[in-house]
Amino acid sequence: MPSPSSPHGQITLQQLIARPELHLNVVVDGALDTSIRWVASSELADPTPYLLGGEFLLTAGVALRDLDDAGLAHYVTRAVRTGIVALGVGLGPVFSAAPAGLVEACAAHGLTLVLVPDDTPFVAVTRTFAEMTELRRVDALRTLADATRRLLRAASADQPETAVAAALTERLHSWVAIVGPGGAVRARAGHVPPAPVLGALADAPDPARDGAAVYPLRSLGGAALGTLLVESAPPAGSTAHAFLTTAHGMLELIARQRTSGSVAPGQLLVPLLLEQEDIFARPNDDQDSELWRGLLAQAAGGDTRAKTLRVVVGCAPSSPTPASELHRWRSLFDTKLVTISAEHRTVTLITRLDVTERRLAALLDEGWSFVVGRPVAPDQLRASAAEVRALERRAREDGGVVRVGADLAPVHSFIGAASGRALAERRLEPLLALDTETRATRLALLRAWLHANGHWDATGRELGMHRNSVRRGIDQLRGLLGLDLDDARVRAELVIALEYVE
C-alpha cells in the first residue's frame, strides 16, 4: 500500500533502497516512507536552482570535497529548503566513507543520507526508479480498468444505486451511502451511521465534515438530486479517486434519469462503454466474459452471436424528451444501449444492426440527421465513438446520413457544406466578384497552380500557357486577393475553399 506521504502511489525511498541489485546503504534514516519525484545527479556546488523538489539527489562529492563542516551544513540546508527527499553520495572518486560533517548535517535536518557503492552507476539507480514507476503506472491502469468493469456490472443490476454503493465500499474500504433530497437513504453499503446522522451529513455546508466526504448529485440545471456520502475520500490522483469520480458521475446520471421517469441500465452503460478506456483490455476471466456477453446481448437484441457493433448518433432538430423517445429508439434499432441527451440534442446508441436509410426514413422526415459508425469489434467501441463525434457537426449542417469511412474527401467529411461555402466567400470574395469569363479564367489558373504546388512550368503545361504568363497571372491574383500565396497555410485554405466554389 502507498504510504500516507505518497498519495499518488509513487515509489518511496524505502522501496527503491530495498532493490538488492543497487546495494544502497542508508546512513541517516530521515523518512524512508517519503515518495520520490525523480532520481537526479549533479556535481554543482548548488544544484537547487535546477531541481523541482521531491528528488533523490545523487552526487560523487566533487563539489563537497573542499567544504568544511559549515559548508556541508549549508549544502544540506539548501537541499532541504528545495524539497530534496534524500541525498546519495557515491563512494570511490572522492570519498571512501560518508563525511562526518555531512552525516551530522543530514541528521540535524532529518534528511535521508544514502551511500552508493562504487560498482553501482548512478544511471542504474535512475533506470531502476524509472522501471519501478512505469510498472506502478501499468498496475494502476490495470486496477482502474478492473474496477470500472465492476461498475459496469453494477450499472446492469436491478438496483443500480445499491450495486454501485457496494462496488464503492469494496474498492474504497469504507462505508458509502446515497441520500435523497429529502434525507431518505436510497442506498447504503458497509457500516453506515444511522439515517439521522447521514441526513445531517448530507445537509452539511462543509463538504468534508465529521469524517465523511460529501459529493452532491445535481441536475443539468444545478438542482439538488441527492448526495453521495463516503466515509473518507481517497487521495486526489489515485486510482481509487478516479474510480470514485466515475461512480459519482454514474450516480448523478441515475438521479437525473429518475427525475425524467427512466432509469434504464442501458443509458448508464453507453457513456461507460464509449468514454472509459481499457474496459475490455484484459478480458481474462470468466466474470469479464460473462459481463461482455451480457452487454453484447443488450446491444444485439439478445443475440450473443453478433461479432461487430455500430455506434450511431442521431442529431435532433429540437430537444428530445427521454421518457417518450427511449422506447421508440430501442425498438427501432433492437438494442437496450440507448442514451438520450436533451442538453446536446442527441441520441447515442450501440447496435448490431446494419443502419440503412430505409430504417432511418421516418426520422429523417422529422428533421433528424445521423452519423453512423463503421462495424467494429467490442474493444474498438471507444475509438469508433470518437470517429462518429468528429462528424457530428457535418451531420447537423448538411442533414441526412453521414457514414464513417464513406468515400468522401476528408475535408468534406469534417468541415460541412455551410462552413466550406463561408470559407470560400471569405477568402475568394474579390475574385468571385469579377465578371463570369474573367472569374472562370482566374479560378482555373489558381486551381492549376495550387495543384502543381506553385511550379510555373507544370502549371503552364496544364493550361497551355508560357511560364511567364503564369507568373504574371499569379501575381495579379496575389494583389487581387490580398493574400500571401507563399504561406503554406493560406494555400491550404485556398485548396479547400475552391472545392466549395460553384
Secondary structure, DSSP 8 states (H G I E B T S, - for coil): ---TT-TT---BHHHHHT-TTT--EEEE-S-TT-B-SEEEE---S--GGG--SSEEEEE-STTTTT--HHHHHHHHHHHHHHT--EEEEEBTTTBSS--HHHHHHHHHHT-EEEEE-TTS-HHHHHHHHHHHHHHHHHHHHHHHHHHHHHHHHHHTSSSHHHHHHHHHHHHHSS-EEEE-TTS-EEEEESS---HHHHHHHHT-SSSEETTEEEEEEE-TT--EEEEEEESS---TTSHHHHHHHHHHHHHHHHHHHHHTT---HHHHHHHHHHHSTTTTS---SHHHHHHHHHHHHHHTTT-TT---BEEEEEE-SS---HHHHHHHHHHHHT-S-EEEETTTTEEEEEESS---HHHHHHHHHTT-EEEE---B-GGGHHHHHHHHHHTHHHHHHH-SEEETT-S--HHHHHH-HHHHHHHHHHHHHHHHTS-HHHHHHHHHHHHHHHHTTT-HHHHHHHHT--HHHHHHHHHHHHHHHT--TT-HHHHHHHHHHHTT--
